[in-house]
């Protein structure tokens, strides 16, 4: 830039700094906006304006536009991309945030903040395994940070990696001993494991460093879990919820519903859970898209026709790998009894527990990319020639099994391992293509029971259908209709379970 332009920029930024130092940030931002309009390609005033808005903790479309201009002026700046991704994440614009964060990681794979932001985005998008990977990358490239360790612990818990999750919560609390949020989230983990003494100790530690009413709600949870229901309700009745934020009220009313339900005060329990779910629909924007789900099901029904399946070379166990473990799919609507059946089956020494595995869903999303093809899944499969299709399906099967091995679902003595992800019946056609030798157990419970039980549990399965009785019923009917039309795998080979 010519010297007089550089001087003009410097003078304008100095004036903006003086206004900021004098406490007139609005005027400072206005002065910078004038400067940017005069010299659109000047990076420094643009960066200063973004910094001032971030200091005010502003997350708005205006800030996104300014950060996009920074990225456009300096497309190889991983720092600008990270900042943009964080703002987009705050605005819940997850797909855009993911693209920015991935670009930042691609530009500088050793940037811990890029991995951290991408981990947070993936966690919000319900991809805990991807979030785990990037959180661990961030930790490997930076000294441990309590918040990052806690984030990693949370996504590990989501995947059922309980021991590892507890270890990272322990590390998070060691790094930030006065962080009540970390203490309480760790306490919730211990409560879920019925380690009540440890959970009580963590809650007491949290109470010493914080007056957060979340401590009292968790105390009620522990009392309820110990069967001390009247004490639990008394604890909740003593909490003043006036003017509390929605995020607290969600947990408060949910816990109140659980206690009242145990006390068989069902009408009051229903009122409480209705309050909780109404707030969830409002604050999390957890809106069930009935039309989109119906369209997806219809597409699957159209593709997985018996005549087409007969023409496709379905995959079974590789004869060259005689000891290869096989998944045992337990499918059904949430709260239909899949967990109970898994616990029964995995008491057998040759069956390991996989819990709720996301592999089938990921295959349905990533299949075109994994096979290097264009098109929508599963329709693009019909465009492949026989040999390419056979190789592709084997690749998808291998992808599933490799993930199971990497996640230590498959043990050295494992013959079968369970996958009890609810609503996997939506993927019965895919299961038939890549695991036509795998047993399937379909859990069926009365629709009124599963719908009401889902409504009383904070479940994201089925695209957040459980936060409304109407959408839960809609999704239940959609799933039942899909099951009725699913391909019947007559040739499926049932594997005997021998002791």
ROKOL-717621 format. One record per residue (C-alpha): residue in three letters; x, y, z. Coordinates in steps of 0.05 Angstrom, whole numbers, padded with zeros to 5 digits, always signed. Layout:
<sites>
ALAXYZ
...
</sites>
This chain:
<sites>
UNK+00000+00000+00000
UNK+00023+00072-00012
UNK+00054+00106+00049
UNK-00003+00157+00056
UNK-00054+00099+00059
UNK-00013+00063+00112
UNK-00009+00128+00152
UNK-00084+00138+00147
UNK-00097+00067+00172
UNK-00049+00077+00230
UNK-00081+00143+00250
UNK-00151+00113+00246
UNK-00131+00053+00289
UNK-00098+00099+00340
UNK-00161+00140+00345
UNK-00202+00077+00354
UNK-00155+00053+00409
UNK-00160+00120+00444
UNK-00236+00115+00443
UNK-00233+00045+00470
UNK-00186+00066+00526
UNK-00234+00122+00542
UNK-00291+00072+00550
UNK-00328+00091+00486
UNK-00325+00024+00450
UNK-00385+00039+00407
UNK-00351+00100+00377
UNK-00286+00060+00369
UNK-00323+00006+00329
UNK-00358+00060+00287
UNK-00290+00092+00271
UNK-00261+00025+00250
UNK-00322+00010+00206
UNK-00311+00077+00171
UNK-00238+00059+00160
UNK-00256-00009+00132
UNK-00306+00020+00084
UNK-00253+00069+00059
UNK-00199+00015+00052
UNK-00235-00052+00043
UNK-00171-00093+00036
UNK-00139-00068+00100
UNK-00131-00128+00147
UNK-00109-00094+00212
UNK-00170-00050+00225
UNK-00215-00108+00206
UNK-00178-00152+00255
UNK-00183-00098+00309
UNK-00258-00091+00299
UNK-00267-00166+00303
UNK-00227-00166+00368
UNK-00270-00111+00399
UNK-00334-00148+00381
UNK-00307-00213+00409
UNK-00287-00177+00473
UNK-00361-00157+00480
UNK-00377-00231+00470
UNK-00417-00215+00409
UNK-00436-00274+00364
UNK-00477-00247+00307
UNK-00484-00251+00232
UNK-00447-00184+00228
UNK-00387-00215+00263
UNK-00390-00276+00217
UNK-00389-00230+00156
UNK-00328-00192+00183
UNK-00291-00257+00198
UNK-00308-00283+00129
UNK-00276-00221+00100
UNK-00213-00234+00141
UNK-00211-00306+00115
UNK-00220-00281+00044
UNK-00163-00230+00052
UNK-00118-00282+00085
UNK-00143-00351+00062
UNK-00083-00388+00091
UNK-00092-00362+00161
UNK-00112-00420+00206
UNK-00122-00370+00263
UNK-00175-00331+00225
UNK-00210-00396+00206
UNK-00210-00420+00278
UNK-00241-00355+00302
UNK-00294-00359+00247
UNK-00309-00432+00266
UNK-00318-00413+00339
UNK-00367-00358+00322
UNK-00407-00403+00276
UNK-00408-00456+00330
UNK-00436-00405+00380
UNK-00491-00389+00329
UNK-00505-00464+00321
UNK-00487-00461+00247
UNK-00452-00527+00254
UNK-00441-00547+00181
UNK-00406-00480+00166
UNK-00367-00485+00231
UNK-00343-00555+00212
UNK-00319-00532+00144
UNK-00279-00474+00174
UNK-00249-00517+00228
UNK-00230-00572+00179
UNK-00196-00521+00133
UNK-00157-00495+00193
UNK-00134-00565+00211
UNK-00116-00578+00138
UNK-00074-00514+00135
UNK-00037-00528+00201
UNK-00048-00598+00229
UNK-00007-00580+00290
UNK-00054-00525+00312
UNK-00086-00549+00377
UNK-00140-00496+00376
UNK-00163-00519+00306
UNK-00169-00590+00332
UNK-00204-00566+00395
UNK-00256-00525+00357
UNK-00268-00582+00308
UNK-00277-00629+00367
UNK-00329-00583+00397
UNK-00366-00578+00331
UNK-00367-00653+00321
UNK-00391-00663+00393
UNK-00450-00616+00379
UNK-00464-00655+00315
UNK-00469-00719+00356
UNK-00405-00749+00328
UNK-00369-00766+00394
UNK-00317-00811+00361
UNK-00294-00756+00314
UNK-00294-00706+00372
UNK-00252-00754+00413
UNK-00199-00759+00358
UNK-00192-00683+00351
UNK-00193-00670+00426
UNK-00136-00720+00433
UNK-00098-00687+00376
UNK-00106-00620+00412
UNK-00080-00650+00477
UNK-00021-00682+00443
UNK+00001-00615+00415
UNK-00012-00571+00477
UNK-00002-00574+00551
UNK-00065-00604+00584
UNK-00122-00556+00596
UNK-00178-00572+00645
UNK-00235-00552+00597
UNK-00206-00594+00541
UNK-00197-00655+00587
UNK-00269-00647+00610
UNK-00295-00642+00538
UNK-00257-00705+00520
UNK-00283-00741+00582
UNK-00354-00723+00562
UNK-00350-00752+00491
UNK-00315-00814+00518
UNK-00373-00824+00566
UNK-00421-00818+00507
UNK-00385-00876+00473
UNK-00387-00920+00535
UNK-00312-00913+00548
UNK-00325-00904+00622
UNK-00257-00918+00653
UNK-00222-00872+00604
UNK-00275-00819+00614
UNK-00266-00821+00690
UNK-00190-00815+00680
UNK-00198-00750+00640
UNK-00249-00721+00689
UNK-00198-00735+00744
UNK-00145-00699+00703
UNK-00192-00640+00689
UNK-00207-00632+00763
UNK-00133-00637+00781
UNK-00118-00581+00732
UNK-00177-00538+00754
UNK-00196-00560+00825
UNK-00245-00502+00834
UNK-00284-00516+00770
UNK-00352-00536+00796
UNK-00378-00556+00727
UNK-00323-00608+00719
UNK-00335-00634+00789
UNK-00409-00642+00776
UNK-00403-00675+00708
UNK-00354-00724+00738
UNK-00402-00736+00795
UNK-00457-00752+00744
UNK-00412-00804+00713
UNK-00399-00836+00780
UNK-00474-00833+00796
UNK-00490-00870+00732
UNK-00442-00925+00754
UNK-00475-00928+00823
UNK-00411-00904+00855
UNK-00452-00862+00902
UNK-00399-00849+00955
UNK-00352-00820+00902
UNK-00408-00779+00872
UNK-00428-00750+00940
UNK-00355-00731+00952
UNK-00350-00695+00886
UNK-00416-00658+00898
UNK-00391-00636+00966
UNK-00327-00609+00934
UNK-00369-00572+00883
UNK-00412-00541+00938
UNK-00349-00513+00972
UNK-00328-00475+00910
UNK-00396-00456+00880
UNK-00466-00437+00901
UNK-00493-00465+00836
UNK-00561-00495+00846
UNK-00541-00551+00799
UNK-00507-00581+00861
UNK-00574-00587+00895
UNK-00606-00619+00834
UNK-00551-00671+00832
UNK-00560-00683+00907
UNK-00633-00698+00892
UNK-00611-00747+00838
UNK-00566-00784+00886
UNK-00621-00787+00939
UNK-00669-00815+00887
UNK-00619-00866+00864
UNK-00610-00888+00936
UNK-00685-00896+00943
UNK-00693-00836+00989
UNK-00750-00807+00948
UNK-00783-00761+00998
UNK-00716-00730+01015
UNK-00702-00721+00941
UNK-00768-00684+00931
UNK-00757-00642+00993
UNK-00689-00622+00965
UNK-00721-00600+00899
UNK-00778-00563+00935
UNK-00726-00522+00972
UNK-00695-00495+00908
UNK-00718-00425+00886
UNK-00724-00430+00810
UNK-00749-00359+00800
UNK-00710-00323+00745
UNK-00665-00384+00733
UNK-00637-00396+00663
UNK-00669-00446+00617
UNK-00610-00493+00618
UNK-00618-00501+00694
UNK-00693-00507+00690
UNK-00687-00564+00640
UNK-00647-00607+00689
UNK-00689-00585+00748
UNK-00756-00604+00717
UNK-00728-00668+00688
UNK-00703-00690+00757
UNK-00769-00669+00788
UNK-00805-00713+00737
UNK-00762-00773+00754
UNK-00773-00766+00829
UNK-00849-00757+00822
UNK-00852-00816+00774
UNK-00818-00860+00826
UNK-00867-00835+00878
UNK-00923-00856+00830
UNK-00948-00784+00827
UNK-00956-00792+00752
UNK-00998-00731+00735
UNK-00948-00685+00769
UNK-00890-00722+00737
UNK-00919-00712+00668
UNK-00928-00637+00680
UNK-00854-00632+00702
UNK-00826-00671+00642
UNK-00870-00630+00596
UNK-00839-00566+00623
UNK-00769-00595+00613
UNK-00782-00618+00542
UNK-00815-00553+00522
UNK-00753-00516+00544
UNK-00708-00565+00507
UNK-00747-00554+00442
UNK-00739-00479+00452
UNK-00666-00474+00473
UNK-00634-00531+00435
UNK-00676-00520+00372
UNK-00689-00595+00376
UNK-00743-00594+00323
UNK-00763-00660+00293
UNK-00768-00657+00217
UNK-00824-00706+00201
UNK-00824-00694+00126
UNK-00748-00703+00119
UNK-00749-00768+00159
UNK-00808-00795+00119
UNK-00771-00778+00054
UNK-00709-00816+00077
UNK-00750-00877+00096
UNK-00786-00876+00030
UNK-00720-00872-00007
UNK-00693-00932+00031
UNK-00757-00971+00019
UNK-00753-00956-00055
UNK-00681-00979-00060
UNK-00681-01040-00015
UNK-00729-01080-00058
UNK-00725-01156-00056
UNK-00711-01161-00131
UNK-00652-01113-00125
UNK-00623-01146-00063
UNK-00624-01213-00098
UNK-00580-01184-00153
UNK-00529-01153-00104
UNK-00470-01195-00079
UNK-00483-01191-00004
UNK-00423-01199+00042
UNK-00410-01253+00094
UNK-00350-01271+00136
UNK-00285-01276+00098
UNK-00267-01350+00093
UNK-00193-01330+00096
UNK-00205-01301+00165
UNK-00240-01358+00202
UNK-00237-01324+00270
UNK-00268-01259+00247
UNK-00319-01232+00297
UNK-00390-01219+00275
UNK-00436-01163+00299
UNK-00501-01183+00332
UNK-00551-01128+00318
UNK-00604-01112+00371
UNK-00652-01064+00338
UNK-00715-01030+00362
UNK-00744-00963+00382
UNK-00710-00928+00442
UNK-00734-00956+00508
UNK-00757-01021+00477
UNK-00710-01065+00519
UNK-00647-01066+00477
UNK-00602-01052+00537
UNK-00632-01108+00579
UNK-00624-01159+00522
UNK-00552-01137+00511
UNK-00536-01147+00585
UNK-00565-01217+00582
UNK-00528-01236+00518
UNK-00461-01208+00539
UNK-00460-01250+00602
UNK-00438-01304+00553
UNK-00361-01306+00550
UNK-00359-01306+00473
UNK-00402-01243+00466
UNK-00374-01174+00480
UNK-00416-01111+00490
UNK-00411-01059+00435
UNK-00466-01015+00464
UNK-00494-00962+00416
UNK-00447-00962+00356
UNK-00453-00906+00305
UNK-00419-00944+00249
UNK-00480-00960+00206
UNK-00504-00888+00209
UNK-00434-00863+00190
UNK-00432-00912+00132
UNK-00499-00886+00107
UNK-00470-00815+00109
UNK-00400-00829+00084
UNK-00409-00886+00035
UNK-00399-00844-00029
UNK-00336-00813+00000
UNK-00309-00880+00026
UNK-00319-00912-00043
UNK-00295-00851-00082
UNK-00361-00842-00118
UNK-00413-00787-00128
UNK-00486-00793-00112
UNK-00533-00804-00054
UNK-00533-00866-00011
UNK-00558-00919-00024
UNK-00581-00901-00094
UNK-00511-00892-00122
UNK-00497-00966-00109
UNK-00543-00985-00167
UNK-00498-00947-00215
UNK-00437-00991-00199
UNK-00419-01052-00241
UNK-00421-01120-00206
UNK-00346-01126-00190
UNK-00341-01054-00166
UNK-00403-01062-00123
UNK-00377-01126-00092
UNK-00311-01094-00075
UNK-00346-01032-00049
UNK-00392-01070-00002
UNK-00332-01109+00025
UNK-00298-01041+00038
UNK-00359-01017+00078
UNK-00359-01081+00118
UNK-00285-01073+00131
UNK-00296-01001+00152
UNK-00347-01024+00204
UNK-00303-01080+00232
UNK-00240-01037+00233
UNK-00276-00985+00274
UNK-00300-01039+00322
UNK-00228-01063+00330
UNK-00201-00993+00339
UNK-00254-00978+00392
UNK-00236-01044+00428
UNK-00305-01071+00419
UNK-00277-01136+00393
UNK-00235-01177+00442
UNK-00186-01233+00427
UNK-00238-01286+00447
UNK-00297-01251+00416
UNK-00341-01290+00369
UNK-00398-01241+00370
UNK-00404-01169+00392
UNK-00468-01130+00402
UNK-00491-01066+00367
UNK-00553-01041+00401
UNK-00560-00973+00369
UNK-00635-00956+00373
UNK-00670-00948+00306
UNK-00618-00989+00268
UNK-00678-01023+00238
UNK-00677-00963+00190
UNK-00613-00996+00164
UNK-00637-01068+00157
UNK-00625-01064+00082
UNK-00553-01041+00093
UNK-00542-01095+00146
UNK-00566-01147+00096
UNK-00517-01123+00043
UNK-00454-01121+00086
UNK-00469-01170+00142
UNK-00517-01221+00113
UNK-00491-01273+00163
UNK-00503-01229+00224
UNK-00558-01246+00273
UNK-00611-01193+00285
UNK-00655-01188+00347
UNK-00713-01141+00338
UNK-00743-01114+00402
UNK-00817-01097+00399
UNK-00853-01063+00457
UNK-00921-01032+00458
UNK-00918-00964+00422
UNK-00951-00928+00480
UNK-00897-00953+00527
UNK-00838-00934+00483
UNK-00866-00866+00464
UNK-00881-00846+00536
UNK-00815-00876+00562
UNK-00776-00838+00508
UNK-00811-00774+00527
UNK-00787-00783+00599
UNK-00715-00792+00577
UNK-00668-00740+00547
UNK-00655-00778+00481
UNK-00629-00751+00416
UNK-00642-00815+00377
UNK-00690-00809+00319
UNK-00670-00737+00304
UNK-00694-00710+00371
UNK-00764-00741+00363
UNK-00771-00756+00437
UNK-00779-00684+00460
UNK-00851-00683+00437
UNK-00904-00737+00445
UNK-00929-00722+00375
UNK-00861-00729+00341
UNK-00843-00790+00383
UNK-00907-00823+00360
UNK-00895-00801+00287
UNK-00825-00831+00288
UNK-00848-00894+00321
UNK-00901-00904+00266
UNK-00849-00888+00212
UNK-00801-00940+00241
UNK-00856-00993+00247
UNK-00878-00980+00176
UNK-00806-00986+00152
UNK-00796-01051+00191
UNK-00859-01081+00160
UNK-00833-01067+00090
UNK-00760-01086+00104
UNK-00727-01139+00061
UNK-00735-01207+00093
UNK-00665-01238+00094
UNK-00689-01310+00082
UNK-00619-01333+00068
UNK-00591-01304+00132
UNK-00548-01355+00167
UNK-00562-01357+00242
UNK-00499-01367+00283
UNK-00508-01414+00341
UNK-00484-01391+00410
UNK-00449-01448+00444
UNK-00422-01449+00514
</sites>
